[in-house]
Amino acid sequence: MKTRQAISVFCLAAAQVSGVLAVPEVTVVPLGSKTCVSWPSWISQRGADVTGSFAFQVDQADDAGVNGLLTSSVEFNWTDISGTHITVDLRKSTSFAKPYYRCIDGSVHYLSRDTIISVAKDRRNAFLTFSAGYKLEPYAHEVAGVRQDGVFLGALNQTTWGFHYVYSSKCGQIDYYEVKLQGLPDDPDTEPRAGYDPQFLGFMKAVSS
């Protein structure tokens, strides 16, 4: 499936991006999500379907300055809903602790707790979330028939993510990037909420920790 998922309202800030966009047009190849074998650090073990730990990393973004950054998480409180979603941590140094994940029986879990990571069904706010949503799936990318390195994050054959800079409103919390999956359909049981349009696009991939 060819993808460079279209966004009807999409603006790149000149301070963030210059020249040609970095996100390539790719062919998305589902790797299968019923087991953990396609995720990094898979452990070949009789009677178990698990991986070792891995991280989520920004890759091939329009703003090259965020490539290689790992993720963290923030809690949110909206008028009638609260929860936790995964964000891009601006601190590149490995001195700062980053959350890690692992696959267990085909689902990606937050490593330090029994929490499944999913993709929110609100197409305007399709965060990686600790709440129920679409199953987070592994994908490969091909460009002109050539398989690219890495296992890419996505759902429903969509693998392009939108990034938006968020200034921290809490004491002690640093600024971060929201990251939301693009191109999802409307979910009949989920009312879309207002959400910021992305400032640039990129991919997210799973990397062994």
N, C-alpha and C positions, 0 to 999 in steps of 0.2 A: 504494500500500500504506500503510494507516494504521499509524503507529508511535508509541508511547511505551513502548518495549520493557519488559515487566514484569520486575521483579527480585523473586525470592521472599523474599530477605532484604535489606531496604533500610532503613537508619536514617540520619536526618539529624541531625547535631549541632546543638543549639540555638545554639551560638556561631557556627555557620557560616551558617545559614539562618534567616530569620524571615519570617513571612507566607506568601503564596501562592508556590508553586513557579514558577520562571522558565521551565522547559523546556516549550514548547508542544507540543500534539498536532499532528503534521504529517503530510502525505501525502508519502511518499518517492518521488521520480521519478528513476530511473536515467538518467544522461546518456550512457552508453556508454563502454566502457573499451578498445575495440579500437584507438582512436587517441588522440592528445593534444588534439584540437580542443576538448574541453570543459573542459580545465584552464586556469587563469589564464595570461596572457602567451603564448598560443599564437602561434607564428611561421608566417605563411603563406609557405611557401618550397617551390619546386618540388623534388620528390625527397626531401624531408625531413619528418619528423613529430616536431617538437620544440617545446618552450616555452622562454621565458626563466625566470628564477628566481622561485620563490614560497616562502612560509612557511606553516607550520601555526599556526592561531590558535584559542584557545578562544572559543566563542560561545554566548550564551543559557544559561549554566550556572545551576543552582540557587543556587550561591554567586556572586553577581554580582561579587564582588571579584576573581575570576580571569578574567573576560571581557576579551578583548584580549591576554592573555598569549600569548607564543610558546613554541615548543618547544626543547628541547635533547636530549641523549641521555646515557644512563649505561650502563656495562658491568655485567653481573650474572654471578655465579658461584654456581650451585646445585650440589647434590651430584653430579649426573651430566651437567650441561649448563651452558654459558656462552655469552654473546653480548652483544648491545647492543640496547636498546630505547629508543624515543623517549619523553621525559617533558615535563611542562610546567615551564618555567623561571619561577621566582618573580620574577626581575629584569625589570621592565618597561622600564627605561631602554634606549634604543637604543645607549648607550655600550658595552654588553656584546655581544660577538659572538654571533649566533644562527646555527644551521645553516639552509641554504636547500636547496631541492629543485627538480627540474625533471622534466618528462615527456619521455621518449625512446621513440619507437615504442610508445606506449600504456602504458608502465610508468613509475611514479614512481621517480626515482633520487635518492640523496643527492648533492648538487651537487659536493662536493669529491672524490668517489671513485666508482668504477663499482659502486655497490651499489644494488640494487633494494629499495625499501621495501615491506613486505607486512604483513599482519595475522596474528599467530600463531593457529594452529588450536586451541589449548587454550582452550576457551570460558570458563574461569575466569581465564585470563591472556592475553586476546587483545590483547596490546600491538601497537603499531606497531613493527615489528622489522626488523633488518638481515638476518634469517634467512628461510628459505623459509616460505611460508604462503599464506593467501588473498590474491588480488590486491587491492590498494588501489584503490578505484573512486570516481569523482566522482558526486555526486548533487545534485539540486535539492530544495528543500522548498516545499510549498504549504500554506497555511493558509486554510481556507474557500475554496479555489479560487484563491487569490491567490499567485503565485510570489514567494518571498522572495529577498532579495539574497544572493548568495554561492554558492560551490561547496563542498559539504559532503563530508567524508570518511566512507567506510564500506566495507562488504563484504557480499555476500549480502543486499542490501536492508535492512541494519541501519545506522543512522547515529547512534544514541545511545551516548554514551561515559560510562563511570563513572570518577570521580576519587577518589584516596585519597592523603592527605598522608603523605610519607615523610621521617623525620628522617635526615639524613646520618650515615653511620657511618664516613666517610673524612675524614681531615684535608684541608682545602682544598676540599671539595665542599659546596655549599649544599644545603639541603632542597629538595624538589621534590614535584610531584604525579605519581603513576602515573596513566596514562590507558589504559583498556581498553575495547574495543568490547563492547557488551552485546547479548544476544539471539541469539548464534550457536548453532547446533546442535552436538551432540556430533559430533566427527569420529571415524569408526571406527578410524582409524590413529593417533590421538593420545590418550594417557591424560591426563585432566584432573589437574592438580596442585592442591594447596591454594593458595588465594589470598585476599587480603583482599577483603571486600565493599566496594563503593564507598560513600563518604560522601555524595556527591551526584552528580547527572547533568548532562550538558550536551552540546553539539555541538562538533565540530571542523571548521574549514573551511580551505580553501587561499586565501591572499591574495597578490596580486602584491607582490613585494619592491621 
